[in-house]
Every structure is written in structure tokens, then in C-alpha cells.
């Protein structure tokens, strides 16, 4: 049975010409991979136009029906004003949450935040 050579053993037996060919091959492959990666990045970027908005909307704002503009949500802005006042009054976040929950305020649903 013949003994198999590992990659290191093969590299040690390369001539200068073989090394040059190997380096050129590696360079070509790496350049091709770079071009492929750049093409994929560009393709993903084209999926989003500069007017596209994606991700969760911050509390207090919502996306217009055309999906291109962010506008203040009057009800949520009122809640934010209450939160700011409670912070100014020195309440902790925990106490603020307890107060808002007692007043019947809840977080918006995921469905609404993505709409």
C-alpha cells in the first residue's frame, strides 16, 4: 500500500516553477472570490432602495401607508411625554413600568410595529 503525502510534504517538494504556478492559481481564486463577494453585496444592496425603511419602528413613530415615511404617533408620543415627566419626577424605570401598567398601557404588538 502506498503512503499518502500530506499537503506540507507536497509543498516541500515543489520546484520554484511549481510554487510560482501555485501562487498564481491561489491569486486567481482569491480574486474571483473577492469579485463574487462584491457582486453578492451589490445584489443585496439593490434589494433596498434609498427610500426603503426596514427594522422595527421606534416607539412613538410609525410608518406611513406608502412605506416610505416615518411620522410621529400621537398616542405613543403622549405616553413618551408621561414617561419623561415621571423620569423628571425621579421615578425609577421599574416604578414607571408599574405605573404605566396600572394605567392599562401595554407595549405595542409586533404586528403593529412592523406595519
CORPETA-V881300 format. One record per residue. N is the residue number from 1. RES is the residue in three letters. SS is DSSP state (H for helix, E for strand, - for the rest). BURIAL is I if it has 24 or more other C-alpha atoms within 12 Angstrom, else O. Layout:
n=N res=RES ss=SS burial=BURIAL
n=N res=RES ss=SS burial=BURIAL
This chain:
n=1 res=UNK ss=- burial=O
n=2 res=UNK ss=- burial=O
n=3 res=UNK ss=- burial=O
n=4 res=UNK ss=- burial=O
n=5 res=UNK ss=- burial=O
n=6 res=UNK ss=- burial=O
n=7 res=UNK ss=H burial=O
n=8 res=UNK ss=H burial=O
n=9 res=UNK ss=H burial=O
n=10 res=UNK ss=H burial=O
n=11 res=UNK ss=H burial=O
n=12 res=UNK ss=H burial=O
n=13 res=UNK ss=- burial=O
n=14 res=UNK ss=- burial=O
n=15 res=UNK ss=- burial=O
n=16 res=UNK ss=H burial=O
n=17 res=UNK ss=H burial=O
n=18 res=UNK ss=H burial=O
n=19 res=UNK ss=H burial=O
n=20 res=UNK ss=H burial=O
n=21 res=UNK ss=H burial=O
n=22 res=UNK ss=H burial=O
n=23 res=UNK ss=H burial=O
n=24 res=UNK ss=H burial=O
n=25 res=UNK ss=H burial=O
n=26 res=UNK ss=H burial=O
n=27 res=UNK ss=H burial=O
n=28 res=UNK ss=H burial=O
n=29 res=UNK ss=H burial=O
n=30 res=UNK ss=H burial=O
n=31 res=UNK ss=H burial=O
n=32 res=UNK ss=H burial=O
n=33 res=UNK ss=H burial=O
n=34 res=UNK ss=H burial=O
n=35 res=UNK ss=H burial=O
n=36 res=UNK ss=H burial=O
n=37 res=UNK ss=H burial=O
n=38 res=UNK ss=H burial=O
n=39 res=UNK ss=H burial=O
n=40 res=UNK ss=H burial=O
n=41 res=UNK ss=H burial=O
n=42 res=UNK ss=H burial=O
n=43 res=UNK ss=H burial=O
n=44 res=UNK ss=H burial=O
n=45 res=UNK ss=H burial=O
n=46 res=UNK ss=H burial=O
n=47 res=UNK ss=- burial=O
n=48 res=UNK ss=- burial=O
n=49 res=UNK ss=- burial=O
n=50 res=UNK ss=- burial=O
n=51 res=UNK ss=- burial=O
n=52 res=UNK ss=- burial=O
n=53 res=UNK ss=- burial=O
n=54 res=UNK ss=- burial=O
n=55 res=UNK ss=- burial=O
n=56 res=UNK ss=- burial=O
n=57 res=UNK ss=- burial=I
n=58 res=UNK ss=- burial=O
n=59 res=UNK ss=- burial=I
n=60 res=UNK ss=- burial=O
n=61 res=UNK ss=E burial=I
n=62 res=UNK ss=E burial=I
n=63 res=UNK ss=E burial=I
n=64 res=UNK ss=- burial=O
n=65 res=UNK ss=- burial=O
n=66 res=UNK ss=- burial=O
n=67 res=UNK ss=- burial=O
n=68 res=UNK ss=- burial=O
n=69 res=UNK ss=- burial=O
n=70 res=UNK ss=E burial=O
n=71 res=UNK ss=E burial=O
n=72 res=UNK ss=E burial=O
n=73 res=UNK ss=- burial=O
n=74 res=UNK ss=H burial=O
n=75 res=UNK ss=H burial=O
n=76 res=UNK ss=H burial=O
n=77 res=UNK ss=H burial=O
n=78 res=UNK ss=H burial=O
n=79 res=UNK ss=H burial=I
n=80 res=UNK ss=H burial=O
n=81 res=UNK ss=H burial=O
n=82 res=UNK ss=H burial=O
n=83 res=UNK ss=H burial=I
n=84 res=UNK ss=H burial=O
n=85 res=UNK ss=H burial=O
n=86 res=UNK ss=H burial=O
n=87 res=UNK ss=H burial=O
n=88 res=UNK ss=H burial=O
n=89 res=UNK ss=- burial=O
n=90 res=UNK ss=- burial=O
n=91 res=UNK ss=- burial=O
n=92 res=UNK ss=- burial=O
n=93 res=UNK ss=H burial=O
n=94 res=UNK ss=H burial=O
n=95 res=UNK ss=H burial=O
n=96 res=UNK ss=H burial=I
n=97 res=UNK ss=H burial=O
n=98 res=UNK ss=H burial=O
n=99 res=UNK ss=H burial=O
n=100 res=UNK ss=H burial=O
n=101 res=UNK ss=H burial=O
n=102 res=UNK ss=H burial=O
n=103 res=UNK ss=- burial=O
n=104 res=UNK ss=- burial=O
n=105 res=UNK ss=- burial=O
n=106 res=UNK ss=- burial=O
n=107 res=UNK ss=- burial=O
n=108 res=UNK ss=- burial=O
n=109 res=UNK ss=- burial=O
n=110 res=UNK ss=H burial=O
n=111 res=UNK ss=H burial=O
n=112 res=UNK ss=H burial=O
n=113 res=UNK ss=H burial=O
n=114 res=UNK ss=H burial=O
n=115 res=UNK ss=- burial=O
